[in-house]
Amino acid sequence: MADPQEFFALFAAERRPDPYPAYRRWRERWPVAALDERMFVVSGFAEATQVLRDPAFGHPEPEYLDPADRLPDQPVDASGRVVRAFLSLNPPDHTRLRRLVAKAFTPRMVEQLAPRIEEIAAALIDRAPAEFDLMTALAKPLPVEVIAELLGVPLDDRERFAEWSHAMARALDPPFLQRPETFEPAVRARQSFVGYFRELAERRRREPGDDLLSALVAVSDAGDVLSEGELLVTLTLLLIAGHETTTNLIGNGVLALLHGQDGLKPLGTEGENAARVVEEVLRYDSPVQLTARTALRDTTLGELAVPEGSQAVVVIGAANRDPATGPDPESFDPAREPGRHLAFGQGIHFCLGAPLARLEARIAFRELARRRPDLTSAGNPEWSPTTTLRGLAALPVKSAGQHDH
């Protein structure tokens, strides 16, 4: 058995700037490790892929909550079961909910956003002075603007929207990494968010627009519709998954490029290589570092027997740098043929928002290449205190200024 303390030490604050050497040492010793009889850590690529794809692994069933134990505004169904987003459900509930959401959140809807995303990204970059914080100027506001626009959130409310998202994201770390001071603000943010969207959804029912919220309110599949609780947890998921992770993808990507000798050059003068760079960032410094699954029956992982009810923690950041993903996995190579990575998961839970995240990051990188090709570092980056979602709080950069485009 592996030492749990050694595992927790992988996520120590001093390792945050670069946890990967520690991940590598761990993975080389234990692609699958048992911390105790019921807790397994998975860091090898093949084993992580198995956990994410194998129907023997899933999520615990939603619990029944006594009204006295419920958090304020927590959506529950008619029988008192907690309503959870489809991301943390098993079939058939997962299948039903994901199908409904996918009918509203279509690839066509995503592609139609491209011109608007370009407009927002260009305006944000042009507005930034010669020296600026990339996170504040571009990586944070771009995804908020996009998801708010997608959901039809009024312009004046977008700042609040970003604050709620950030507070809720900080509570996504697993219990062994949670700090009490992040839990309270997350609960308050979720209450505000749910209250806000309950009202907005009601408005869209009366006067539908051409936004995703109106589509989700109206979507039906053979008479099946989203209940109010399902709609609210889906919106919470879309906000956090659609905002925080894309912010991190943009920040981590620019940092990786600036650490290289050529700065933004690998993107191409017109950003024509942006799609390839996005895939390499997803592999090299994934915005989502951890995910967990529960064994739904007795099964095995590598040589280890995994009893029903055990938890498997998948360290995506370690699995993505397994030599099985391609040659020289520890180096950031923007010219690498897009290879295999687990940044968006695998199997039935593959990220529904992957096309949107890729599109936003691609456009952000492309516009930077066009408008600030001489971008360089202007100080030390500062990392966010969360582990599950890996990203920067600040990234000081500078350039000679705008380039006409």
C-alpha positions as a Markdown table, in Angstrom:
| # | Residue | x | y | z |
|---|---|---|---|---|
| 1 | Met | 0.0 | 0.0 | 0.0 |
| 2 | Ala | 1.1 | 3.5 | -0.7 |
| 3 | Asp | 1.4 | 6.1 | 2.1 |
| 4 | Pro | -1.7 | 8.4 | 2.1 |
| 5 | Gln | 0.5 | 11.3 | 3.4 |
| 6 | Glu | 2.9 | 10.9 | 0.5 |
| 7 | Phe | -0.1 | 11.2 | -1.9 |
| 8 | Phe | -1.5 | 14.3 | -0.2 |
| 9 | Ala | 2.0 | 15.8 | -0.3 |
| 10 | Leu | 1.7 | 15.8 | -4.2 |
| 11 | Phe | -0.7 | 18.7 | -3.8 |
| 12 | Ala | 1.2 | 20.8 | -1.2 |
| 13 | Ala | 1.2 | 24.6 | -1.9 |
| 14 | Glu | 5.0 | 24.7 | -2.6 |
| 15 | Arg | 4.5 | 22.2 | -5.4 |
| 16 | Arg | 1.8 | 24.2 | -7.1 |
| 17 | Pro | 4.0 | 25.9 | -9.6 |
| 18 | Asp | 5.2 | 22.5 | -10.9 |
| 19 | Pro | 3.7 | 19.4 | -9.4 |
| 20 | Tyr | 4.7 | 17.2 | -12.4 |
| 21 | Pro | 8.1 | 15.9 | -11.3 |
| 22 | Ala | 6.4 | 14.6 | -8.1 |
| 23 | Tyr | 3.6 | 13.2 | -10.2 |
| 24 | Arg | 6.1 | 11.4 | -12.4 |
| 25 | Arg | 7.9 | 9.8 | -9.5 |
| 26 | Trp | 4.6 | 8.6 | -8.1 |
| 27 | Arg | 3.3 | 7.3 | -11.4 |
| 28 | Glu | 6.5 | 5.4 | -12.1 |
| 29 | Arg | 6.2 | 3.6 | -8.8 |
| 30 | Trp | 2.4 | 3.2 | -8.7 |
| 31 | Pro | 0.3 | 3.6 | -11.9 |
| 32 | Val | -2.4 | 2.3 | -9.5 |
| 33 | Ala | -1.9 | 2.6 | -5.8 |
| 34 | Ala | -4.1 | 1.5 | -2.9 |
| 35 | Leu | -4.1 | 4.0 | 0.0 |
| 36 | Asp | -6.3 | 1.8 | 2.0 |
| 37 | Glu | -8.9 | -1.0 | 1.3 |
| 38 | Arg | -11.4 | 1.5 | -0.2 |
| 39 | Met | -9.3 | 4.3 | -1.7 |
| 40 | Phe | -7.2 | 3.9 | -4.9 |
| 41 | Val | -5.1 | 6.5 | -6.8 |
| 42 | Val | -4.8 | 6.1 | -10.5 |
| 43 | Ser | -2.0 | 7.9 | -12.4 |
| 44 | Gly | -1.1 | 5.7 | -15.3 |
| 45 | Phe | -2.7 | 6.5 | -18.7 |
| 46 | Ala | -4.0 | 3.1 | -19.5 |
| 47 | Glu | -5.4 | 2.6 | -16.0 |
| 48 | Ala | -7.0 | 6.1 | -15.9 |
| 49 | Thr | -8.6 | 5.5 | -19.3 |
| 50 | Gln | -10.0 | 2.2 | -17.9 |
| 51 | Val | -11.6 | 3.9 | -14.9 |
| 52 | Leu | -13.1 | 6.7 | -17.1 |
| 53 | Arg | -14.5 | 4.3 | -19.7 |
| 54 | Asp | -15.4 | 1.1 | -17.8 |
| 55 | Pro | -19.1 | 0.9 | -16.7 |
| 56 | Ala | -17.9 | -0.9 | -13.5 |
| 57 | Phe | -16.9 | 2.6 | -12.3 |
| 58 | Gly | -19.4 | 5.5 | -11.9 |
| 59 | His | -20.9 | 7.7 | -9.2 |
| 60 | Pro | -22.6 | 7.0 | -5.9 |
| 61 | Glu | -26.4 | 7.2 | -6.1 |
| 62 | Pro | -27.8 | 10.6 | -5.1 |
| 63 | Glu | -28.6 | 10.6 | -1.3 |
| 64 | Tyr | -32.0 | 11.2 | 0.3 |
| 65 | Leu | -31.9 | 14.3 | 2.5 |
| 66 | Asp | -34.0 | 15.0 | 5.5 |
| 67 | Pro | -35.4 | 18.6 | 5.1 |
| 68 | Ala | -33.4 | 19.6 | 8.2 |
| 69 | Asp | -30.1 | 18.6 | 6.6 |
| 70 | Arg | -30.6 | 20.3 | 3.3 |
| 71 | Leu | -28.5 | 23.4 | 2.4 |
| 72 | Pro | -30.7 | 26.4 | 1.7 |
| 73 | Asp | -32.0 | 26.3 | -1.9 |
| 74 | Gln | -30.7 | 22.8 | -2.5 |
| 75 | Pro | -32.7 | 21.3 | -5.4 |
| 76 | Val | -34.3 | 17.9 | -4.4 |
| 77 | Asp | -36.8 | 15.8 | -6.3 |
| 78 | Ala | -40.3 | 14.8 | -5.2 |
| 79 | Ser | -39.0 | 11.9 | -3.2 |
| 80 | Gly | -36.4 | 14.0 | -1.3 |
| 81 | Arg | -33.4 | 12.9 | -3.3 |
| 82 | Val | -30.7 | 15.5 | -4.0 |
| 83 | Val | -30.8 | 16.6 | -7.7 |
| 84 | Arg | -27.4 | 16.3 | -9.2 |
| 85 | Ala | -25.9 | 17.4 | -12.5 |
| 86 | Phe | -25.7 | 14.7 | -15.2 |
| 87 | Leu | -21.9 | 14.8 | -14.8 |
| 88 | Ser | -22.2 | 13.0 | -11.5 |
| 89 | Leu | -25.0 | 10.5 | -12.4 |
| 90 | Asn | -25.0 | 7.0 | -13.8 |
| 91 | Pro | -27.2 | 5.6 | -16.6 |
| 92 | Pro | -30.1 | 5.7 | -17.1 |
| 93 | Asp | -30.4 | 9.1 | -15.3 |
| 94 | His | -27.2 | 10.3 | -16.9 |
| 95 | Thr | -28.3 | 9.2 | -20.4 |
| 96 | Arg | -31.7 | 11.0 | -20.1 |
| 97 | Leu | -30.4 | 14.3 | -18.7 |
| 98 | Arg | -27.3 | 14.5 | -21.0 |
| 99 | Arg | -29.5 | 13.8 | -24.0 |
| 100 | Leu | -31.9 | 16.7 | -23.1 |
| 101 | Val | -29.0 | 19.1 | -22.5 |
| 102 | Ala | -27.2 | 18.1 | -25.7 |
| 103 | Lys | -30.4 | 18.8 | -27.7 |
| 104 | Ala | -30.2 | 22.4 | -26.5 |
| 105 | Phe | -26.4 | 22.8 | -26.4 |
| 106 | Thr | -25.6 | 21.8 | -30.0 |
| 107 | Pro | -22.3 | 22.0 | -31.9 |
| 108 | Arg | -24.1 | 24.3 | -34.3 |
| 109 | Met | -25.0 | 26.7 | -31.5 |
| 110 | Val | -21.3 | 26.6 | -30.4 |
| 111 | Glu | -20.0 | 27.3 | -34.0 |
| 112 | Gln | -22.4 | 30.2 | -34.4 |
| 113 | Leu | -20.7 | 31.9 | -31.4 |
| 114 | Ala | -17.3 | 32.0 | -33.2 |
| 115 | Pro | -17.6 | 35.6 | -34.7 |
| 116 | Arg | -18.9 | 36.9 | -31.3 |
| 117 | Ile | -16.0 | 35.2 | -29.4 |
| 118 | Glu | -13.5 | 36.8 | -31.9 |
| 119 | Glu | -15.1 | 40.2 | -31.3 |
| 120 | Ile | -14.9 | 39.9 | -27.5 |
| 121 | Ala | -11.3 | 38.5 | -27.6 |
| 122 | Ala | -10.1 | 41.2 | -29.9 |
| 123 | Ala | -11.7 | 44.0 | -27.9 |
| 124 | Leu | -10.2 | 42.7 | -24.6 |
| 125 | Ile | -6.7 | 42.4 | -26.1 |
| 126 | Asp | -6.9 | 45.8 | -27.7 |
| 127 | Arg | -8.0 | 47.4 | -24.5 |
| 128 | Ala | -5.1 | 46.1 | -22.5 |
| 129 | Pro | -2.1 | 48.4 | -22.0 |
| 130 | Ala | 1.5 | 47.5 | -22.9 |
| 131 | Glu | 2.0 | 45.8 | -19.5 |
| 132 | Phe | -0.9 | 43.9 | -18.1 |
| 133 | Asp | -2.1 | 40.8 | -16.2 |
| 134 | Leu | -3.2 | 38.3 | -18.8 |
| 135 | Met | -5.7 | 36.7 | -16.4 |
| 136 | Thr | -7.6 | 39.9 | -15.6 |
| 137 | Ala | -7.4 | 41.3 | -19.1 |
| 138 | Leu | -8.3 | 38.2 | -21.1 |
| 139 | Ala | -8.4 | 34.7 | -19.6 |
| 140 | Lys | -11.0 | 35.5 | -16.9 |
| 141 | Pro | -13.4 | 37.9 | -18.7 |
| 142 | Leu | -13.5 | 36.1 | -22.1 |
| 143 | Pro | -15.2 | 32.8 | -20.9 |
| 144 | Val | -17.5 | 34.8 | -18.6 |
| 145 | Glu | -18.7 | 37.0 | -21.4 |
| 146 | Val | -19.2 | 33.9 | -23.7 |
| 147 | Ile | -21.1 | 31.8 | -21.2 |
| 148 | Ala | -23.2 | 34.8 | -20.1 |
| 149 | Glu | -23.9 | 35.6 | -23.7 |
| 150 | Leu | -24.8 | 32.0 | -24.4 |
| 151 | Leu | -27.2 | 31.9 | -21.4 |
| 152 | Gly | -28.6 | 35.3 | -22.1 |
| 153 | Val | -27.5 | 36.9 | -18.9 |
| 154 | Pro | -27.9 | 40.7 | -18.9 |
| 155 | Leu | -24.7 | 42.6 | -19.3 |
| 156 | Asp | -25.0 | 44.3 | -15.9 |
| 157 | Asp | -25.1 | 41.0 | -14.0 |
| 158 | Arg | -21.9 | 39.5 | -15.5 |
| 159 | Glu | -19.6 | 40.6 | -12.8 |
| 160 | Arg | -21.6 | 39.0 | -10.1 |
| 161 | Phe | -21.8 | 35.9 | -12.3 |
| 162 | Ala | -18.0 | 35.7 | -12.4 |
| 163 | Glu | -17.7 | 36.1 | -8.6 |
| 164 | Trp | -20.2 | 33.2 | -8.0 |
| 165 | Ser | -18.5 | 31.0 | -10.4 |
| 166 | His | -15.1 | 31.5 | -8.8 |
| 167 | Ala | -16.4 | 30.9 | -5.2 |
| 168 | Met | -18.2 | 27.7 | -6.3 |
| 169 | Ala | -15.1 | 26.4 | -8.2 |
| 170 | Arg | -13.0 | 26.7 | -5.1 |
| 171 | Ala | -15.2 | 24.2 | -3.4 |
| 172 | Leu | -14.6 | 21.5 | -6.1 |
| 173 | Asp | -11.5 | 20.0 | -4.4 |
| 174 | Pro | -12.0 | 16.6 | -2.9 |
| 175 | Pro | -12.7 | 16.5 | 0.9 |
| 176 | Phe | -9.0 | 15.7 | 1.7 |
| 177 | Leu | -8.0 | 19.0 | 0.1 |
| 178 | Gln | -10.8 | 21.2 | 1.2 |
| 179 | Arg | -10.3 | 24.1 | 3.5 |
| 180 | Pro | -13.3 | 25.2 | 5.7 |
| 181 | Glu | -12.8 | 28.9 | 4.6 |
| 182 | Thr | -13.7 | 28.0 | 1.0 |
| 183 | Phe | -16.9 | 26.1 | 1.9 |
| 184 | Glu | -19.0 | 28.9 | 3.3 |
| 185 | Pro | -18.5 | 31.3 | 0.4 |
| 186 | Ala | -19.3 | 28.5 | -2.0 |
| 187 | Val | -22.6 | 27.7 | -0.3 |
| 188 | Arg | -23.6 | 31.4 | -0.3 |
| 189 | Ala | -22.5 | 31.8 | -4.0 |
| 190 | Arg | -24.6 | 28.7 | -5.0 |
| 191 | Gln | -27.6 | 30.1 | -3.2 |
| 192 | Ser | -27.3 | 33.5 | -5.0 |
| 193 | Phe | -26.8 | 31.7 | -8.3 |
| 194 | Val | -29.8 | 29.4 | -7.9 |
| 195 | Gly | -32.0 | 32.3 | -6.8 |
| 196 | Tyr | -30.9 | 34.4 | -9.7 |
| 197 | Phe | -31.5 | 31.7 | -12.3 |
| 198 | Arg | -34.8 | 30.6 | -10.9 |
| 199 | Glu | -36.0 | 34.1 | -11.6 |
| 200 | Leu | -34.3 | 34.4 | -15.0 |
| 201 | Ala | -35.7 | 30.9 | -16.1 |
| 202 | Glu | -39.2 | 32.0 | -15.1 |
| 203 | Arg | -38.8 | 35.1 | -17.3 |
| 204 | Arg | -37.6 | 33.0 | -20.3 |
| 205 | Arg | -40.6 | 30.7 | -19.9 |
| 206 | Arg | -42.8 | 33.7 | -20.4 |
| 207 | Glu | -40.7 | 35.4 | -23.0 |
| 208 | Pro | -38.2 | 33.0 | -24.7 |
| 209 | Gly | -35.1 | 34.4 | -26.5 |
| 210 | Asp | -32.7 | 32.7 | -28.8 |
| 211 | Asp | -30.2 | 31.9 | -26.0 |
| 212 | Leu | -29.3 | 28.5 | -24.4 |
| 213 | Leu | -31.3 | 29.2 | -21.2 |
| 214 | Ser | -34.5 | 29.6 | -23.3 |
| 215 | Ala | -33.6 | 26.4 | -25.2 |
| 216 | Leu | -33.0 | 24.5 | -21.9 |
| 217 | Val | -36.3 | 25.7 | -20.5 |
| 218 | Ala | -38.1 | 24.6 | -23.7 |
| 219 | Val | -36.2 | 21.4 | -24.5 |
| 220 | Ser | -38.1 | 18.1 | -24.6 |
| 221 | Asp | -37.4 | 14.6 | -25.7 |
| 222 | Ala | -40.6 | 12.5 | -26.4 |
| 223 | Gly | -42.4 | 14.6 | -23.8 |
| 224 | Asp | -39.6 | 14.4 | -21.3 |
| 225 | Val | -38.4 | 17.8 | -20.0 |
| 226 | Leu | -35.9 | 19.1 | -17.4 |
| 227 | Ser | -37.4 | 19.7 | -14.0 |
| 228 | Glu | -36.7 | 23.0 | -12.3 |
| 229 | Gly | -34.0 | 21.3 | -10.0 |
| 230 | Glu | -32.4 | 19.6 | -13.0 |
| 231 | Leu | -32.3 | 22.9 | -14.9 |
| 232 | Leu | -30.7 | 24.7 | -12.0 |
| 233 | Val | -28.0 | 22.1 | -11.4 |
| 234 | Thr | -27.3 | 22.0 | -15.1 |
| 235 | Leu | -26.8 | 25.8 | -15.2 |
| 236 | Thr | -24.4 | 25.6 | -12.2 |
| 237 | Leu | -22.4 | 22.9 | -14.1 |
| 238 | Leu | -22.3 | 25.0 | -17.3 |
| 239 | Leu | -21.2 | 28.1 | -15.4 |
| 240 | Ile | -18.3 | 26.4 | -13.5 |
| 241 | Ala | -17.3 | 23.9 | -16.2 |
| 242 | Gly | -17.7 | 26.5 | -19.0 |
| 243 | His | -15.9 | 29.3 | -17.3 |
| 244 | Glu | -13.2 | 28.3 | -14.8 |
| 245 | Thr | -11.7 | 25.6 | -16.9 |
| 246 | Thr | -11.5 | 27.7 | -20.1 |
| 247 | Thr | -9.9 | 30.5 | -18.1 |
| 248 | Asn | -7.2 | 28.0 | -16.9 |
| 249 | Leu | -6.7 | 26.6 | -20.4 |
| 250 | Ile | -5.9 | 30.1 | -21.7 |
| 251 | Gly | -3.7 | 31.1 | -18.8 |
| 252 | Asn | -1.8 | 27.8 | -18.6 |
| 253 | Gly | -1.3 | 27.9 | -22.4 |
| 254 | Val | 0.1 | 31.4 | -22.5 |
| 255 | Leu | 2.4 | 30.6 | -19.6 |
| 256 | Ala | 3.7 | 27.4 | -21.3 |
| 257 | Leu | 4.4 | 29.4 | -24.6 |
| 258 | Leu | 6.2 | 32.2 | -22.7 |
| 259 | His | 8.3 | 29.7 | -20.9 |
| 260 | Gly | 9.6 | 28.5 | -24.3 |
| 261 | Gln | 12.3 | 30.3 | -26.2 |
| 262 | Asp | 10.0 | 31.4 | -29.0 |
| 263 | Gly | 7.2 | 33.1 | -27.1 |
| 264 | Leu | 4.0 | 33.1 | -29.2 |
| 265 | Lys | 5.9 | 32.3 | -32.4 |
| 266 | Pro | 4.7 | 28.6 | -32.4 |
| 267 | Leu | 1.1 | 29.9 | -32.9 |
| 268 | Gly | 2.0 | 31.2 | -36.4 |
| 269 | Thr | 1.9 | 34.9 | -37.5 |
| 270 | Glu | -1.9 | 34.6 | -38.0 |
| 271 | Gly | -2.5 | 32.1 | -35.2 |
| 272 | Glu | -2.9 | 29.3 | -37.8 |
| 273 | Asn | -1.4 | 26.7 | -35.4 |
| 274 | Ala | -3.6 | 27.6 | -32.5 |
| 275 | Ala | -5.7 | 24.4 | -32.6 |
| 276 | Arg | -2.6 | 22.2 | -32.3 |
| 277 | Val | -1.2 | 24.4 | -29.5 |
| 278 | Val | -4.5 | 24.1 | -27.6 |
| 279 | Glu | -4.3 | 20.2 | -27.7 |
| 280 | Glu | -0.7 | 20.3 | -26.4 |
| 281 | Val | -1.7 | 22.6 | -23.5 |
| 282 | Leu | -4.6 | 20.3 | -22.6 |
| 283 | Arg | -2.1 | 17.4 | -22.4 |
| 284 | Tyr | 0.8 | 19.2 | -20.9 |
| 285 | Asp | -0.9 | 21.3 | -18.1 |
| 286 | Ser | -4.5 | 20.2 | -18.0 |
| 287 | Pro | -7.0 | 22.7 | -16.4 |
| 288 | Val | -8.7 | 19.7 | -14.7 |
| 289 | Gln | -6.2 | 17.7 | -12.6 |
| 290 | Leu | -8.3 | 15.3 | -10.6 |
| 291 | Thr | -11.5 | 13.4 | -11.0 |
| 292 | Ala | -13.0 | 10.6 | -9.0 |
| 293 | Arg | -15.2 | 7.5 | -9.6 |
| 294 | Thr | -16.8 | 4.9 | -7.4 |
| 295 | Ala | -16.6 | 1.1 | -8.1 |
| 296 | Leu | -20.2 | 0.1 | -8.8 |
| 297 | Arg | -19.3 | -3.6 | -8.4 |
| 298 | Asp | -16.2 | -5.7 | -7.4 |
| 299 | Thr | -13.6 | -5.1 | -10.2 |
| 300 | Thr | -9.9 | -5.0 | -10.8 |
| 301 | Leu | -7.4 | -2.2 | -11.7 |
| 302 | Gly | -4.1 | -3.5 | -12.9 |
| 303 | Glu | -3.1 | -6.2 | -10.4 |
| 304 | Leu | -5.3 | -4.8 | -7.7 |
| 305 | Ala | -8.8 | -6.0 | -6.6 |
| 306 | Val | -11.1 | -3.1 | -6.2 |
| 307 | Pro | -14.2 | -3.8 | -4.0 |
| 308 | Glu | -17.6 | -2.4 | -4.7 |
| 309 | Gly | -18.0 | 1.1 | -3.2 |
| 310 | Ser | -14.3 | 1.9 | -3.3 |
| 311 | Gln | -13.2 | 5.3 | -4.6 |
| 312 | Ala | -10.7 | 5.7 | -7.4 |
| 313 | Val | -9.1 | 9.1 | -7.7 |
| 314 | Val | -7.8 | 9.7 | -11.2 |
| 315 | Val | -4.8 | 12.1 | -11.3 |
| 316 | Ile | -5.4 | 13.4 | -14.9 |
| 317 | Gly | -2.3 | 15.7 | -14.7 |
| 318 | Ala | -0.1 | 12.6 | -14.1 |
| 319 | Ala | -1.8 | 10.3 | -16.6 |
| 320 | Asn | -1.5 | 13.0 | -19.4 |
| 321 | Arg | 2.3 | 12.9 | -19.1 |
| 322 | Asp | 2.6 | 9.1 | -19.1 |
| 323 | Pro | 5.1 | 8.0 | -21.9 |
| 324 | Ala | 2.1 | 6.1 | -23.3 |
| 325 | Thr | 0.7 | 9.5 | -24.6 |
| 326 | Gly | 3.7 | 10.0 | -26.9 |
| 327 | Pro | 7.5 | 10.7 | -26.9 |
| 328 | Asp | 9.1 | 13.0 | -24.4 |
| 329 | Pro | 5.9 | 13.7 | -22.5 |
| 330 | Glu | 7.5 | 16.0 | -20.0 |
| 331 | Ser | 8.3 | 18.7 | -22.5 |
| 332 | Phe | 5.9 | 21.2 | -24.0 |
| 333 | Asp | 6.1 | 20.8 | -27.7 |
| 334 | Pro | 3.6 | 23.1 | -29.6 |
| 335 | Ala | 4.5 | 21.3 | -32.9 |
| 336 | Arg | 3.6 | 17.9 | -31.5 |
| 337 | Glu | 1.0 | 15.9 | -33.5 |
| 338 | Pro | -2.1 | 16.2 | -31.3 |
| 339 | Gly | -2.0 | 13.1 | -29.3 |
| 340 | Arg | -3.9 | 11.4 | -26.6 |
| 341 | His | -5.0 | 13.1 | -23.4 |
| 342 | Leu | -7.7 | 12.9 | -20.7 |
| 343 | Ala | -8.3 | 16.6 | -20.2 |
| 344 | Phe | -12.0 | 16.3 | -21.2 |
| 345 | Gly | -12.4 | 12.8 | -19.7 |
| 346 | Gln | -13.4 | 9.7 | -21.7 |
| 347 | Gly | -16.4 | 7.5 | -22.2 |
| 348 | Ile | -20.0 | 8.5 | -21.4 |
| 349 | His | -18.9 | 11.5 | -19.3 |
| 350 | Phe | -16.7 | 13.0 | -22.0 |
| 351 | Cys | -17.0 | 16.8 | -21.6 |
| 352 | Leu | -20.1 | 18.1 | -23.4 |
| 353 | Gly | -18.5 | 21.6 | -23.5 |
| 354 | Ala | -15.2 | 20.5 | -25.1 |
| 355 | Pro | -16.0 | 22.0 | -28.5 |
| 356 | Leu | -16.8 | 25.4 | -26.8 |
| 357 | Ala | -13.6 | 25.3 | -24.6 |
| 358 | Arg | -11.5 | 24.4 | -27.7 |
| 359 | Leu | -13.1 | 27.2 | -29.8 |
| 360 | Glu | -12.6 | 29.9 | -27.1 |
| 361 | Ala | -8.9 | 28.9 | -26.4 |
| 362 | Arg | -8.2 | 28.7 | -30.1 |
| 363 | Ile | -9.6 | 32.2 | -30.8 |
| 364 | Ala | -7.9 | 33.7 | -27.7 |
| 365 | Phe | -4.5 | 32.3 | -28.8 |
| 366 | Arg | -5.0 | 33.3 | -32.4 |
| 367 | Glu | -6.0 | 36.9 | -31.5 |
| 368 | Leu | -3.0 | 37.2 | -29.2 |
| 369 | Ala | -0.7 | 36.0 | -32.0 |
| 370 | Arg | -2.1 | 38.6 | -34.3 |
| 371 | Arg | -2.4 | 41.5 | -31.9 |
| 372 | Arg | 0.5 | 41.0 | -29.4 |
| 373 | Pro | 3.0 | 38.7 | -31.2 |
| 374 | Asp | 5.9 | 40.1 | -29.1 |
| 375 | Leu | 4.2 | 39.2 | -25.8 |
| 376 | Thr | 6.7 | 38.3 | -23.0 |
| 377 | Ser | 6.6 | 37.6 | -19.3 |
| 378 | Ala | 6.7 | 40.7 | -17.0 |
| 379 | Gly | 7.0 | 39.0 | -13.6 |
| 380 | Asn | 6.3 | 35.8 | -11.7 |
| 381 | Pro | 3.0 | 34.1 | -12.2 |
| 382 | Glu | 0.7 | 33.5 | -9.2 |
| 383 | Trp | -1.2 | 30.2 | -8.9 |
| 384 | Ser | -4.8 | 29.8 | -7.7 |
| 385 | Pro | -5.1 | 27.9 | -4.5 |
| 386 | Thr | -7.3 | 25.1 | -6.0 |
| 387 | Thr | -6.0 | 21.7 | -7.0 |
| 388 | Thr | -8.8 | 20.0 | -8.9 |
| 389 | Leu | -8.9 | 23.0 | -11.3 |
| 390 | Arg | -5.4 | 24.1 | -12.0 |
| 391 | Gly | -4.9 | 27.6 | -13.1 |
| 392 | Leu | -3.3 | 31.0 | -12.5 |
| 393 | Ala | -4.5 | 33.9 | -10.3 |
| 394 | Ala | -2.2 | 36.3 | -12.1 |
| 395 | Leu | 0.1 | 36.2 | -15.1 |
| 396 | Pro | 2.0 | 39.5 | -15.7 |
| 397 | Val | 2.9 | 40.1 | -19.3 |
| 398 | Lys | 4.1 | 42.9 | -21.6 |
| 399 | Ser | 4.2 | 43.8 | -25.2 |
| 400 | Ala | 5.2 | 46.8 | -27.3 |
| 401 | Gly | 1.5 | 47.4 | -27.8 |
| 402 | Gln | -1.2 | 46.8 | -30.4 |
| 403 | His | -0.7 | 45.6 | -33.9 |
| 404 | Asp | -3.1 | 46.8 | -36.5 |
| 405 | His | -5.6 | 44.1 | -37.5 |
